[in-house]
Amino acid sequence: MQPSSTEAAEALAAMRASQARLVAAAECPPQRHLAFAAVMGGLVATPALPTTYALLAEAVLLVCIVLIVRWDRRRTGMFINGYRAGRTRPLTFLLLAMMLALYATGMWLSLDRGVRWAPLVTGSIAAVIGYYKSVVWMRVFRREMGVSA
């Protein structure tokens, strides 16, 4: 049985309303972007620490990731994965590549060149980029869901 054009229009309207509710629920406050940026910057900066402390800091940052996911779920009832299919995925992979490049640069400068504070600089850069990319990711997500940024 073929749906009528009225039923199809109602289904489409219901889908769009559902997308709008999803986007409204997923809107991130600045604190959420800052939390993400702090984790990104912290992960990139860990090579500045002695190995034992770096491993401990990385463990703490991994716990922070879990806490951010729980925060999102408590605040909105959901967590939207950055690797989700759609227009946001290339942004996620670009961010990952940038973080890995900053991490490698800080590590290389620290271990090979003896600039022990270099990971602190690359970590600071990573935090700024992390905040910016988090905001951009949300704008792209909203646009993809049909809501103006």
C-alpha positions in Angstrom: 0.0 0.0 0.0 1.4 3.4 -1.0 1.2 6.2 1.5 -0.8 9.3 0.4 1.0 12.5 -0.2 -0.7 13.9 3.0 0.7 11.0 5.0 4.2 11.4 3.5 4.1 15.2 4.2 3.1 14.5 7.8 5.9 11.9 8.2 8.4 14.4 6.8 7.1 17.1 9.2 7.4 14.7 12.1 11.0 13.8 11.1 12.0 17.5 10.9 10.4 18.2 14.2 12.3 15.3 15.7 15.6 16.6 14.2 14.8 20.1 15.7 14.3 18.6 19.1 17.5 16.6 18.8 19.5 19.7 17.9 17.9 21.8 20.7 18.8 19.1 23.2 22.3 18.8 21.9 23.2 22.5 22.0 26.4 22.8 24.0 27.0 25.5 26.6 30.5 27.2 26.5 31.5 25.1 29.5 31.1 21.9 27.5 33.3 23.3 24.7 35.9 24.3 27.4 35.8 20.8 29.0 36.5 19.3 25.6 39.3 21.8 24.9 40.9 21.1 28.3 41.0 17.4 27.6 42.5 17.9 24.1 45.1 20.3 25.4 45.9 18.1 28.4 46.4 15.0 26.3 48.8 16.9 24.0 50.6 18.5 26.9 51.3 15.2 28.8 54.8 14.6 27.3 56.0 17.6 29.4 55.6 15.4 32.5 57.9 12.6 33.6 56.7 9.3 32.3 55.0 8.1 35.5 53.1 11.4 35.9 52.3 11.5 32.2 50.6 8.1 32.4 48.7 9.2 35.5 47.6 12.4 33.8 46.5 10.5 30.8 44.4 8.2 33.0 42.8 11.2 34.7 42.0 12.7 31.3 40.4 9.4 30.1 38.2 9.6 33.2 37.4 13.2 32.3 36.2 11.9 28.9 33.9 9.5 30.6 32.6 12.3 32.9 32.0 14.5 29.8 29.9 11.7 28.2 27.9 11.3 31.5 27.5 15.1 31.7 26.0 15.2 28.2 23.7 12.3 28.9 22.5 13.8 32.2 22.1 17.3 30.6 20.4 16.2 27.3 19.6 12.5 27.7 22.1 11.5 25.0 25.7 11.7 23.8 26.3 12.4 20.1 29.4 10.6 19.0 31.9 12.7 17.0 32.5 9.8 14.6 28.9 9.7 13.6 28.2 9.5 9.9 27.5 12.7 8.2 29.2 16.1 7.5 30.7 16.2 11.0 32.9 13.1 10.4 35.5 14.9 8.3 35.8 17.6 11.0 36.4 14.9 13.6 39.1 13.3 11.5 40.7 16.7 10.8 40.7 17.4 14.5 42.3 14.0 15.2 45.0 14.7 12.6 45.7 18.1 14.1 45.9 16.7 17.7 48.2 13.9 16.6 50.5 16.4 14.7 50.6 18.7 17.8 51.3 15.7 20.1 54.1 14.4 17.8 55.6 17.9 17.5 55.6 18.4 21.3 57.0 14.9 21.8 59.8 15.4 19.2 60.8 18.8 20.5 60.8 17.5 24.1 62.6 14.2 23.6 64.8 14.9 20.5 65.6 18.5 20.9 65.5 18.8 24.7 62.8 21.5 24.8 61.0 20.0 27.8 58.3 22.8 27.9 57.4 22.4 24.2 54.4 20.0 24.9 53.0 22.8 27.1 53.0 25.1 24.2 51.5 22.5 21.8 49.0 21.6 24.4 47.9 25.2 24.7 47.5 25.4 20.9 45.6 22.1 21.0 43.2 23.5 23.7 42.5 26.6 21.5 42.0 24.4 18.4 39.8 22.0 20.4 37.5 24.7 21.6 37.2 26.2 18.1 36.6 22.9 16.4 34.0 21.9 19.1 32.1 25.0 18.3 32.4 24.5 14.5 31.4 20.8 14.9 28.2 21.9 16.6 27.4 24.4 13.9 27.9 21.8 11.2 25.8 19.4 13.1 23.0 21.9 13.5 23.1 22.8 9.8 23.0 19.1 8.9 19.9 18.7 11.0 18.3 21.5 9.1 18.6 24.2 11.8 20.4 27.4 11.1 23.6 27.9 13.1 
